[in-house]
Amino acid sequence: MAFVRAIVQAYQQRRLAPGAALDKAQITPDCIHEPLGHITALQMELLSDHAMRELDDEALGWFERRLPWGSYGMLARASISSPTLGVALQRWCRHHALLAGDIALHLHTAEQGTATLEITEHRDLGVLREFCLVSTLRNAIGLSSWFIDSRLPLLGAEFPFAAPAHASDYAVLFPGPTAFGAAQAALRFDARYLALPLQRDEAALRVMLQRALPLTVRQYRRDRLLVQRVRHALATAPEALHSADTLAAHLHVSARTLHRQLKEEGASLQALKDQARHNKATELLHRTDRPIKQVAQAAGFVSEKSFIRAFKGWTGQSPADFRRRARTPMPDGE
C-alpha cells in the first residue's frame, strides 16, 4: 500500500485527482492509509497502467521531467538487438541516462563472478525516493528475465534508506538477502547470466509491450542456469547435499520449485547430488591420503559402507582399489 500512496502523491504533484485510477484497480480511499495494507499484483498493474496513461508519465512523478507513455518501450527496443544480456543491460543503463538525468544506472562485474546493477542519485528524489529506486531496479530485472527467458536469481539487494515498516514485503520483489542503509541502491547476481543470449525478437517485444507491467511485479519462473547453480552449490557447500530443503533455501527458492525447475531442464536433484559426490570423492582419492571414512564424510555420505556401495556403482571398483590403481605407474610403452 505504500506504493499506492506514492502514486497518489504523483497525482497530487500534478494537482490531479487519483479517483479514476483507484477505481480501476478497485482500491477504496479508506484502504490507502492502512500502514501495512496490501494489494494484489493485478491491482498494482491496473493502477500503474491507468496512472501512467492519465499522467502521461511512465516514471509516475519520480523525475523532474515526465517520461511520456512509450518511453520504456523505446529503451527496450534499443536493447532487443543485443547478442547477450550483458550488452543489453549496458545499453539499457546508457540510454536510461538520456531519458532522465536524475539517476544513473551502472553495471559492474567483479573478479569473483558477481554482477552488480546499481543506481547513483543525482538529486534529492524526495518522498518518491523509495518507489523510484525499487521500481527502477524491478523494471531492469524484470525486463532482463524476459530478454533471456529465465529467472535472474539475486545474491542480494541493497537500498540507501532505513528499513520501512513494510520491509518484510521486499522478499516478494527481491527474493534473497535484502539490506537497508546501504550507500546506493543495487542488485547483485551471478555474472554468468550476462553471457546468456537474448531469446526474444522485435515481434515478441511488440506483443510484450501490450502488457509489460507484470514483468515489474511478478517473478519469472524459469531459470536457465539452475543446473549450473545447483552443481556449484553442491560442490562448494557439502552440507547442502543431505537436504533438498537446505539446498533450496541456499538458492532462495522452495524445495518444490527446485524439483520442478530441474525436471523442466531435464535433470534431477538426486542425479546432480550423485555427480557432485562422485567428483568430490574421486578428487580426494586422487590427491589426498585421507582414510576412506574421511573421504566418505567429505563427499556427503553418512557412513563408510554406503559410500563404498555407491562408489562401486559409479566405477565398478571399491574406493581403495580405485586409489591404488590411480597411483600405480603405467608400464613403459603403454
N, C-alpha and C positions, 0 to 999 in steps of 0.2 A: 504493500500500500504506500510505502514511502515513495516509490517511483510514480504512482498515480498522483501523489501530491506534487511531485516535481513537474509533471505535465500540466497540472492545474496552474502551477507557478508560471510556466511558459505562456499560458493563455493570459494570465494577469499582466505579465510584462508587455504584452501586445494590446492590453486593455480590451480583451475579448472574453466572451463567456464560454466556459467549457461544457455547458449543459448538453449539447448535441453529442459530443464525443463520449461523455459519460453514459448517456442514454444508449448509444450504440453498443457500448460494452456492458450494459446492464449493471452499472455501478451507481448506487444511490449516494447522494451527497452526505448522508449520515455516516456512511462507511468510511469516507475519506479520512476522517480524523481518528480512526481506531489505531492506536500506536503500533500494534503488531498484527494488523489486519492483513489478509492475503487475497489475491485474485488468481484466477487460473491463467495458464499460458495463452489460451484463446482470448480471454478478456484483455490481456495485455496487447495482443496482436491487434484486436479490433480497435482498442483505444488509441494505440500508437498510429495505426493506419489513418484513422479519421483525423487525428490531431495533425499529423504531417501534411495531409492534404489541405485541411482547413487553414492551417498557419502557413502553408507553402514553405515548410522548413523541416527537412529531414533530420536536422540536429535538435529540433524541439527546444530552441532557445539557449543552447549551450554556448554558442559562439556570438561574436559581435555582429557578424553578418549572417543572414539566412542561407541555408543550403536548399535551394529550390527542389521541388519534387523531381526525382530522377538523378540527383547528384551522386548518390552512392551507386546507382546503376551504372553511371558513367565510369566510376572508379573500377567497378567490376569488369567492364568491357575493356578497360585499359590493361587489365591483368590477365584476361582469359587466354591470350595467345602465348603466355609464358610456358617454357618447357617443363619447369619444375615449380613446386610450391615455394621454394626459396626465392626464385626470381619473381614470382607473383607477389609475394609479401613485400619484397623490396620495392616493387613498382607501386604497390598499394600505399606504403609509407611515404614514398616520394610524391605521389600525386595527391595524397591527402593534404599535404602541406600547401598545395596550390589552391585548395578549396578553403582552408581555414588555417590562419596563422596563429590562432590562439593556443594550439597544442602542436606538438610534432611527435610522430611515431618513429621508432628506431628498432631495427632488427639486428641483434648481435649473436655471434656463435662463439662459445668458449672452447678452449682446447679439450676440456673433458667431455665434449659432446653434448653440451646443453645450449639450446637456443633460447634467447630472451627477446620478447617483444615488449618495449617499454614506451611510456609516454612522458614527454617533457612539457611542462606547462609554461607558457609564455606570458600569461596574465592570470589575475585572480578570477577564477570561474564562479565565485560566489556561491549562492545557495544551490545551484545546479551542479556543483562540482562532482559529487558522488555519482549522480545519474549520468553525467557526461563520461567520466572515466570508466565506469562499469560498462556502459553501453558501447563505447568505442572499442574496448577490448573484446566484448562479446561479438560485436559486428565482425571484427577481424578474425576471430577464432571460428565463428560460425561459417563465414564465407570460405575460410581455408579448408574446413572439413568438407564443405560441399565441393570445392575445387578438386580435391583428391579422393572424394567419395570414401572418406574414412574419418573416424573419430580422431581428434588430436589430443590425446591424454595429457593432462597438465601435471608437471612436477611441483608446481607451486604458483600461487597468485599473491601479489603484494599491492597494498594500497596506502597512499600517503595521508591517511586520516585515521582518527581514533575509531575503534570498533563501534559501529552503530548499534542501536537496540536490536536490529534485525540481522545481526552479524551471522547467526546460525543459518540464515537463508542463503548465504553466499555459496554454500555447498551445492545448491541447485544449479547455479550458473557457472561455477568454477569448481568442479569436483577435484578434490585434492587439498593439500595444506594451504591455508589462507592466512596471511599475516597482515596486520594493520600497523600504522605508524611508520611505514617504510619511507625511504627517500623519494621514491617515484612509484607510480602505478606500473605494474609489469606482470607478465606471464612468463613462466619458464616451462619448456617442454623438450623432449628428446629431439636433438638436431637431425636425426636420421629421417624424420618426416619431411624435412626441407628438400630432400633429394627425390621424393616421390613425384612422378609425372602427373600433370593435371589430367583428369578423367572427363572433363566437360568441354563442350564446344559452344560456339555462338548460338546455335539453335537451342541447346539446353539452357543457356543463360537467359534467352528471351522468355522461355517458359518459367524459369525460376523467378525472374523478376516480377512476374504477375502476382506472386505471393512469396516475397522474400523474408518477411518478418519472422516466420517461425524459426529461421536459422539463428536468430539472435536470442531466442529464449529456450529452444529445445536442444538437448544433447544429441549429437549424431551417434548412431548405434554401431556401425561397422568400424573395426579397427584393423587396417591393412597390415600393421606391423605387430599385431598382438602376439603371433607365434614367436617373433624375434624377442619381444619384450619378456615373454614367459621364459624362453631359453636363457636370457640374460639373468633374470631374477633367480632361476633355479641354479645357475652356475655361480652366482655371487652371494646368494643367501640360502645355504643348505637347509636352514631350519624351516624354510618355506616348503620344502619337499614333502613334508608329512601331512599337510592340511590344505585342501582347496580353499577353505575359508581364509587361512593365513595368507596364502598367495594372492587371492582375490583382493584382500584388504591392502596388500602391498602395492597392487596395481590400481587401486581406487575404483574397483568395480565389485559387483556382487558375485558370489560363487555361481549363481545361476547364469548370470550374464557371461561369466568367464567360460563356462562349459558350452553355452550356446554359441558364442562367437568363435570358439575354437572349432566346433563342429562345422560352422559355416565356412571356415578356412581349410577344412579337410584334415584337421588334426584332433588329437585328444590329449587331455592333460596327462593321462597315465603313460601314453607313449612318449611324451616330452619329458616326463619325470624319469622314465627308464633310460632315455638317451642321456640326460644330464648325469644320472648316477653312473651309467656306463663310462661316460667321458671322464668323470672325476676319478672313478676307481682305476681306470686304465692309466691315467696320468700319474697317480700316486704309486701304482705298482711299478711303473717305468722309472720314475725319478727319485723315489724315496725307498728307505729300508724299513718303513713303518710296519709293525706287525699287522697281520691280516685283520685282526679285530679292530685296530685303529683305522685302517683303510675303510672297513665296513661302516664304522661310525661317521667318518668324514664324508662318505658318499651318501649318507642319509638312511642307513639301514639300522633297524633296532636290534638286530642280532647278527652274529657272525654266520650262523647257519643259513639264515635267509639270504645273506649276501652271497655266500658260496653257491647256493642253489640258483640264484638269479644270474650270477656270473657265468656259470656253466651253460645256462640257457642262452646267454648272449654269444659266447665264444666257443662253447664245446670243451672248455678247459676249466680246471679249478684256478682260483687266483694265484696259488703257489706255483702251479705248472706254467701259467702264463708269464709270471715274473721270471721264472728260471729260463724259459725258452727265449724271452725277450732279451735276456742278458747274456745268452750263450753266443760266443763269436761264431760267425759263419765260416765254414771251411774255405780255404783258398779255392778260387775258381767258381764259387757259387754266388 
